[in-house]
Amino acid sequence: MSPGLDPRALLLDSFHAAVAAADPARVLPPHLPNPPQGRTLVVGGGKAAASMAATVEAHWPADAPLSGLVVTRYQHSLPTRRIEVVEASHPLPDGRGEAAALRMLEMAGQLGKDDLLLALISGGGSSLLAAPVEGISLKALRQVTKALLHAGATIQDINTVRKHLMQLSGGRLAQAAQNAQGLALIISDVVGDDPTHIASGPCAPDPTTCVDALDRLKHFGIPLPAGIGQYLEACVDGHRSDTPKPGDPCFARMQNRIIATAHDSLSAARRVFEQHGIRAMVLSECVNGDARSIAQQHAALVQACTSTQPLALITGGETTVALSAPHGRGGRNTEYLLALSLAMQGLPAWAIACDTDGIDGSEDNAGAIMSPDTLIRAQAQDLSASNYLDMHDSYSFFSHLGDLVQTGPTRTNVNDYRAVLIGLN
């Protein structure tokens, strides 16, 4: 182990390595196809969309036709020359994203057999490309999305619903461009890396149905805003078209290719610890479930660990938080860390939990760092960790301690990164 090691700096270095492993400038170029006989239309959406578009431009032949449109989150744009970048709202959709999605569908429908649709897909695309189907308002779509988020639904649950309520999702972009060759380059932010769940799968076959969407809404007790219940029921009855399914001819010339995953990022983080002589284990890249419950599981694991040498336990995936009213500020990563600090019962451990997109929930931080003296320092400031946890106000708790991790937009997204560091006495 390196002498004089700073645990806080080490944890931050491991997180930055995880983010760098999913940088579009690094992962995208090897997957770019040769230009087609005709023209290339670039479309897409997500928190990495602008960075992906800029990377395509940097590596595309200057004499090959290239144009397009991508949508990214506000403050995530980058300068481009040939591909237009639009900023829109996330996690709740707005009219800018809706208008851009409709333009993409129109442009994709004009492609011919010698043309190429190059789709750049990353996490966040569902909200950024949200053009509601006929009969459903953007307001209703926002209401149901917000209700599912607050209910603690997984991204798979949420996208099972949204795929059936939006014009571009669930393979409908591939359907619009079925005359052309298609390639979707995808940065995965979901457990399992299934293209149908990433940004609601605009270019992927949809194995779910409107029946599944209604089932998910019922399971979480979501009231159906105007138009949504009627639309889904009409779809179930065959009066509305469902999303294209596996085997549909529209996917015959479409390829979905994952170019960055949590696995790659967690492996990069593991190497940072190993370079400092610390044994590191990637326990899982697909942790999901309630943030507090996961924290308790990880604390129990640390308590049961008999290693006398420094050890880093690394996990990825995406936890959830079921919000109660009223509630404070914070995302799933700071909620996890606050619950972990309480569950550790004074064990000498450090931990970091951050979202690789640089945004924990909808806050301005990626996450936070927990130290062995987190609760002691909190007590000195008359901060009750349990009260802050009860109020879902983990952002304020770690802000008071100066332990928030703030990176700004990373312009990529391979889900959450967590590392618990023990044995550094």
N, C-alpha and C positions, 0 to 999 in steps of 0.2 A: 504494500500500500504506500502511496506517495506520502512523504512526511509533510506535516503542516497542512493537511487537506482541509479545505473549507467546504463543509457539507452543503451549505446553501448554494455556493457557486457551482458545485458538482451537480446538484439537482437541476439547476438552471441550464448548465451545459448539456446535460442529457436531454432536456426538453428541446433545446435549440437544435440538437442533432436529429431528433425525431422529426421536427418541422422541416429541416433542410433535406431530409431523405425523400420528402414528398413535394419538393419545389418543382413546379412545372418546367422551369428552365433546365432542370436536370433530368427529369423523368420523361418528358414528352418527345424531345427530338428523335430518339431511336424508333419511335412508333409512327413517324410521319410517312404517309404513302408517297409514291411518285405522283406527280401531277397527271390528271387524266387527259384524254384527247380534247375534251370540252373544257368547261369552266369548273372552278371549285367554289362552292358556297360554304362558308363557315357560319354555323349557328351554335347556340348553346347558352347555358346559364349555370350559375353557382358562384360561390365565394372565390373560386379559383379562375373564373371565366376570363377576366381581363388578363391575368398573367399567362394563361394558356394561349389566348389570342395573340398576345405580344410575342410569345415564343414561336407560334406558327409563322407569324410575319418574319421573324428574324431568320428563319431557316427555309422559307419558301423561295423558290427561284424567282428572281425579279421579273423575268419575262413570261411567267406562267400566270394566267388569269386567277385572281383571288379577290373575293369580296365577302361580306357577311355582316352579321349582327350577333352580339352576345350581350347578356344581361348579368350584372353583378350587383352586389350589395352596395348601398351608399358608402362612400369613402374607400371603396375597394378598386376603383378604376386605375388604369394605367394608360399613358399615351400610346395610340396606335395610328397607323396611316391608312390601311386598306380594309380593316375590319372595324365597324362601328361598335363602340362600347356604350351601353346604356346602364345607368344606375337606378336601382329600384329598392323596394322595401323588403326586409327580412327580419323576423320570421313571419310576419303577417303581410300578405300581398297588397300591392297598390296599383293604381291605374297605369303607371309607367311600365311596370312589368307585364300587365295585361296587354297593353298596346304593342309592346315589343314581341310578345308571344304570337299575337295575331299576324304581325308582319312576317315573322319567321315561317309560319304555316303557309302564307301566301307565296313567299319566295321559294320554299321547298317544293311547292306544287308546280312551279314553273320549270323545274329541272328535267333534262332529257336523259336519254340512255348513255350519252357520252360524258355526262357531268358527274361530279362527285359532291355528295353531301358530307361534310366533315363536321361532326357534332362534338362539341367540347362540354363535357358534363362533369359537374362536381357538386358536393353537398351544398344545400341551400337552393338548388335549382327548382324545387317544387314551388316554393313561395315566389321566387323571382320570375317564373314562367307561368304564372297563374292566370290563364284566360278561362273564365268559367264557361261551361257548356251552356247551350241555349236554354233559357228559362230560369237560370240561376244568376243572381247578382253577385258582384264582387263583395258587397257587404255581407251577404249570407255565407260566402266562402270564408271570409275573414272570421266570422262568428264561430263557425264549426271548427276551423283550425285552432282558434284561441281556446275553445272549450276542450279540445283533445289535448292540447299542450298542458293546460292546467290540470287535466285529469291524470296526468302521468302516463299517457299512452306512449308506446314505443314508436320509433320512426316507421317500423313496418306497419303498425296499426294505423298510424296517421296517413301513410301513403296508400294503404289499401282503400281508404276513403277518398283521398284526393284524386287518385288516378281516375276515378269514375266521375269526377266533377269538373275536370279541366280538359280543354280542347287539345293540348299538346302532349299530355302525359299518357302513360300506359301504352306506349307504342304508337301513338297517333302521329308523332313527327315522322317516324319511319313510314307510316301509311301515306302521309302527304307526299313523301319523296320517293315513292316506290318505283318510279320510272328510272331513277338514278342509282348509281353505285353509292353505298353508304358506309361510313366508318365512324363509330362513336368512340372517342378516347375518353376514358372515365377515371376520375380520381375518387376512390371509394371512401365514403364516410359512414358506411353502415356495417353492422356485424354480419359476417358471412360474405360480403362483397358481391351480392347478387345484383346485377344491373337493373333488375325490375324494381328494386327499392331505392336506388340511388337517383335523387332528383325525380322520383316517381317514374323512372324508366321511360323517357320519351322515345327511345329507339329500341326498346326491348319488349318481347312478348309479355302479355299480362296474364298470369295464371289465375288471378282472382276475378271475381264477378261482382255485379251489383248486389247480389245476395250477401256476399262477404262484407261489402261496405256497410250495408244496413245492419248486419250482425255486430260489427265493430262499434257502430254508433249506439246500438242498444246496450252492448256490454258495458260501455263507459257512461251510460245514462245521459247521453248528449241530446238535448232538445233539438229538434230539426227546424232550422230557420225556413222561412218561406221559400218554396220551390224545390228544396233539396229532397224532402220526402217524396213529393210527387214525381220528381225526375227519376229517382232510384226505383220507385215502385213501377213506373212505366218501363224502365229498363228490364226489371225482373219479368214483367209481363210480355216482353218482346216488342213493345211499342217504341222503344228507343234502342239505338245500337250500343252494344257493349264494346269494351276495348278489344283490339285484335289479340287473338290468342296464339299460343305456340302452334306452329305449322301454317299460320296464315301466309299467303303468298307475298305479302308486303315485306316480309323479312328475308326473302330469298337472296337479296343483294345487299343486305345490311349486316354488318359485323359490329358487335359490342366488345370492346377490349379494355380491360382494367389495366391502368398504367401505374397506379400507386395505391398502396394498401397500408393498413395499420401494421401488418406483419413486418414490412420493410422498415417502417419508422421505429417500431419497438426494437428491432434488431440493431438499428443504428444507435439507439440509446444504450442498449446493453453493452455495446463495444466501448462507449465512453467510460462506463464504470470499470470494465475489464482493463482498459488502458491505465487506470490508476490502481490496479492491483486488487480491485474489489470484485468478488464473485457476484454475478448478476444472473437472475433467472426471470425469463418471460413466462409468467404463470398462465396468462390467457390474453389473447387479442380480442376476445369477443365477450367481455363482461357486460351484462345488462341487468336491469332490475333497479329497484329503489336505491337511491344514493346512500341513505342511512343504513339500510340493510347490508349493502356491500361493504360499507365502512366497518360495521360490526364483524362481518366475516373476516375482513383483512386484519382487524385487531386481534381476533381469536387466533388467526394464523401466526401472527407475530408472537403472541403469548406462548404458543406451542413450539416455537422455533428454538432449537437447542444449539444452534451454531454459535461458536465463540469468536468467529472471525466476521469482519464486516460483510454484509450481504445486502444486495439491492433486489427487491421484489417488484417486478414491472408488470403492469396490466394495461390493456387498452379496452376499447368498446365504448358503450354509451349508457350511462345510468339515467334515471329519470327522477323527477321530483313531482309529487302530487301536491299542488298548492292549496292551502286553506286561506280563507279570507278572515281578517285582513292579513297581509303578509308584507315583509320588507323586501330588500334587494338581495340578489344573489342568484348564481346559477348552480348547476348540478355539481360542479367541481369544488366550489367553496363549501357547498352543503356537505359533500362527502368528507372534506377535510375537517370541518367543524365537528361532524359526528365521529370521525376517527380520533380526533384529539380527546374527546370525552371517553371513548371506548378504550383508549390505550391505558388508562388508569396509571399514568405516570411513567410508563415505559420510556426509556431513552431512545426515541426514534425520531427521525426526520421524514418528511413526506412532501411530495409535490403532486398537484392535480391540476391539469390545464387542458383546455381545448386547443387542438392544433391549429384551429382557424384564428386564434387570438381573441375569441369572444366566448366568455362563459355565459351561456344563456343569451341575454341581450344587453349585458353590461359592457363596460369599457376595459375589462380585464380578461386575461386568458384563464386565470385561476389564482392559486395562491400557494404558499409554502407553510407547512407546519413544522415547528421545531420542538425539541424536548421540553422547552420552557413556555410553550404557547399559553397554557392555562395559568401558569404562574404570572406571566406578564399581563394577561387579561385581568387576573384578580387584583393586581396592583393598580389597574385603571378602573376598578369597580365594574368590570364587564362580566356579566353572567353568560358563560358559553351556552348553558342549557336554555336560557331565555332567548338568546339570539337564534338558537336552532329551532326552538318552538315557533318563532316568528318568521322562519325562513329568511333571516336577515344576515346571512353569512358574509355577504359583501361588506356590510358595515363593520362586522366583527374584525375581519382581517384588515380592513382599511385602517381602523383605529390602531392596530398593531404594526402597521407598515409592512405587512406581509403579502400584499397583493402582487401578482405577476402581471405586468402590463407591457405588452409587446406591440400593440397596434395590429392592424390587419396583416396576417401572414400571407394572404392570397393563396392558401391551399387549405385542405381539410381532410384529414384521415381519422377524425374522431378524437376521443379523449386520450390523454397520456397521464398515467399515474405511476409513481415510484415511491416505495417505502424503503428507507435506508436505516438499517439497524447495525449495532455492533461497533459504532464509532464513539467509544467512550473516551 
